[in-house]
């Protein structure tokens, strides 16, 4: 399953039964937690997401509504007897925060906890067949978005074609890599006659808190699905710029210019008790938009 489950979609503070930012990305049988606002572990329980399956936690920046739930979650992992390793990827200053919390509480971790400090935009790591990178956004403090991209899969063997040409199984790996077949008599058979192009890997981008910023469009271009903050409706565009946030229409414009397939919008301001206007405004610019509603899993197209 390839999809994103929204745990929190509000900005700054909990309001109207909406929680600060957090979501779980499921790719290649992995679960990645992206941001960890207050109440994240309660939301994991509420939506029956197995905490033990989370292998990596990505924190975009050090505003509290994006990481105040992290210490509690890490501590709960310890109390529940977790043994499998866990990776936290975040701006470097977070490591000092975690170490201070653990030291003051005399917390002993029964599982290996690895901290990876984000330095510069670019490649971060590869997990299974998923290449993960980050990019800077234009926020009030240092803030990073994340791109999760499945690597290109091997070509698919056409079983009828290889049978017709009487090709031995030992050749299959080479054919999947795109090589032509050379028979014992020197006969050369083109790869495209024996294999089929595999579907391209999926790409998901998490565009963290940001003013309207076209600089990262090349990084998210043609993604299958992106999440982009839409803290305010367009009538509050001036306030959005002053607070380094985006409006619904600005999020839609980024999606349209980047040529992505699907847009999720969230990080809604607590000034709004209803969200219908966000959907309406965003879809006027980019029709394939959904509100990032808590508890809903959005599949990648």
N, C-alpha and C positions, 0 to 999 in steps of 0.2 A: 504494500500500500504506500502510495506517495501522497502525503497530505499534511495540512497544518491544523492543529487543534488550538483554538484560542482559549487561554485561561484568564487573561485580563486585557481589557480594551480601553481603560480609562486613563486619563492623564492626571498627574500630580497626586490626587487623593481619591480614595474609594468614594463612590457616590451612586445613588440610584441602583444599588445592587450591581454596580460595575466595579471592577478591580483594576489596580495598576498593571502595567504592561507585563505580559508573560505569554509564551506560546510554546507548543511542542511540535517540532518538525519530525515527521517519520519518513525516512528514506533508507532503502536497502536494509530493512529490518533493524535499523538503528533509530534511536530516539534522541534528538538534540533539543535541549531546553534553551530557548532564546529569551533572555532577560528574565528577571526573577523578582518582580515587585512584591510588595506586602501581600500575604494571603495566598501565595503560589501553591504552597503544599496543601492547603485546604482545598484549592481548586483541583489539584491532581487527584485527591481522594474523591471529590465530588463527581468528577468525570471519569473515574475508574481507569486512570492511566497508571500503569505499573511503574512506580518510582525506580525499581531495581533495573528497569530497562534503559534508564537515562544514562548515557555514557559520557556526554560532553555538555557543559553549560557555557553559553556564550553571553557575556554581558557587554552591552553597547557603550555605556558610559556611567558615570558615578553620580547621577541624580537619583535620589532615594527611591523614586517610584519605579526604578528599573533594577534595583538590586537589594532593597531592604529585606526581602524575603530569603536571601541566599544563606545567611548564617544559620537561620532556623532550619532550613532544609538540609544543609550539610550536617548539622547536629542531629537531626532526626535520622538521617542515614546511619549515623554512628549508633544511636540508641536502638535502631532496628537491626543492628548486627550486620550491616553491609560489609562485604569482603571484596567485591570486585572494584577495580580501580575507577577513578573518576577524574575527568579533566575539566578545569575551569579556564576559560580563555577570556581575558578582560584587560582593560587598561592597567598598567603596572601598579598604580597606587592602590588598587583593590587588594593586592597581596598583603600590604602593610595593615590594612583594615582587618582582614581575616586573621592574620597572625596575632594582632592585638586582642581581638575578641577571644580567640582560642586560648591565649596565654592567661588572660584575666579570669577566664572560667575554668582553667586547667582542663581543657577539653583534650581527650586522647582519641585520635582517629583510628579505628580498627581497619580501615581500608586505605589503600594508597591514593593520596590526593595530589594531583599534579597541577601546578599553576603555570599557565602560558601567558606571558605578558605580551600585549599587542604593542608593537613598536611603530612600524610604518605600514601604510596601505600596501596591499598585495597578498601574495600567497601565505596561508597560515599552516595548513596541514592537509593530508589526505587520510581519510578514514574509510576503510574498505575501498569502494570504487567511487568515493565522493571527494572531489577536490574542493577545499574550503578556502575562501579568500575574504579580505575585508577592504573597506573603502571608507574614506572620511566623509562626514556630512558637515553641514554648516550649522552648528549649534553653539550654545553659549559657552559650553566647555568642550573639551576633546570628546568626540563621539564617533563611533564606527558603525557602519552597516556591514552586513555579511552576505556572501553569495555561496550557495551550496550547489555544486554542479556535478552531475553524474558523468563519469568518464564514458567515452565512446565505447560501445559494446562490440565484441567480435562479430564478423559477418556470419550469417546463418547458412549452414549447409543445406543445399537442396537435395533431399534424400533420393528423389527420382532421377535427378541428373547424375549424381555420383554412381548410382546403380547402373544407369544406362552406359556410362563410360567405364564401368568396372574398376572404379578407383578404390584402392585399399584404405581401410580405416586409418592407417598410420599417416595418411596425408591430410587428415581433417584439420589438425591444428594449423598447419601451414596455409591451408585454404581459408581458414577463419581469419588469418592475419592478412589476407589479400593476395597471397602469392598464386601465380599460375601453376597449373599441373603439367609436369613433364613425364610422359609415359616411358616405359622401358625401351621402346623403339624410337625415342626422341620426339614423339608426337607432343605438341604443345597445345594445351587447352586453356583458354582464357578463364580467369577466375569468375568473371561475371556470368559465365555459362553454368557454373557449378555452385554458386552461392548467391545469397540475397543480402542486400544492405540491411543491417539491424536498425531498429528505431533509435533515433538519437536520444542521448540521456536527457533527463529533465533538469531544469535549473530553477531554483527558488532564491529570491533575494529579499532580505529584510532591510528596508530602508529606515534606519533609526531616526530619532528626533532631528529635525532639520528645518531651516528656512527653505524656501523654494530655491533649488540648486540644480542646475543642469550639468554640473561638472561630472557627476557620477553616472550620467546616462550611458556612456560607452561601456561601463562595467555591467550594467543590468540589461543591456540591449538584448531583445528577443527572448528574455526569460519567459518560462512557462507561467510563472505566477510571482507577483511581488506583493509585499506588504509595505504600505507607505502611510505615515502618519497624516491625519487630517484633523488637527486639534480644533480648528474653528471653521465655521461657515464663511463664505466669501465676504459677507457684510462686515466681518471683523478682520479683514486682510491687513489693515494697518497694525492692529494689535498682534496679529500673528508674526509679522516681521519684527516688531519690537521685542517679542519674546522668543525669537528664533524658532518659530514653528510654521507649519504649513496650513493652508486652507483645503477644503474639499476639492475645489476646482484646480488648485495648484497640484495636488496629488494626481488628479486625473490627467493633467497636462503632461506631467513627467511620464506617466504610463503610456500615453499616446505617442509622445516623441521617442520613447525608448522602444516602441513596437512590441510591447509585452502582450501575452495572451490574456492574462487575467490580473485584476487588481483587487486587493483587499485594503480597506481603509479602517483605521482605528486611532487610538490615543485621543479619545474625545474629551473635550473640556467639560468640567463639571457644571458649567453654566447651562448645559443642555440636558434636560431630563428625557427628551425624545430625540430619536436619531433619524427619523424618516427624511428630514430635509438634507441630511448628508448623502443619503443614497440618491436622492433626486438630483442634487447639484452635481455630484460626481458623474453620474450616468449621462448627464447632458453633454459632457466632454468625452467620457470614455465609457461606452455602454456596458462592457463586460466587467462591471464592478460589483462587489458585494461588501456589505458592512461586515467587519470582523466581529461577529457576535460570540459571546462567551459560551463555551460548551459545544460549539459547532466545529466539525472537522471539514475543512475545505480541500477537496481533491484537486490535484494538478491536472489541467486539461491535456 
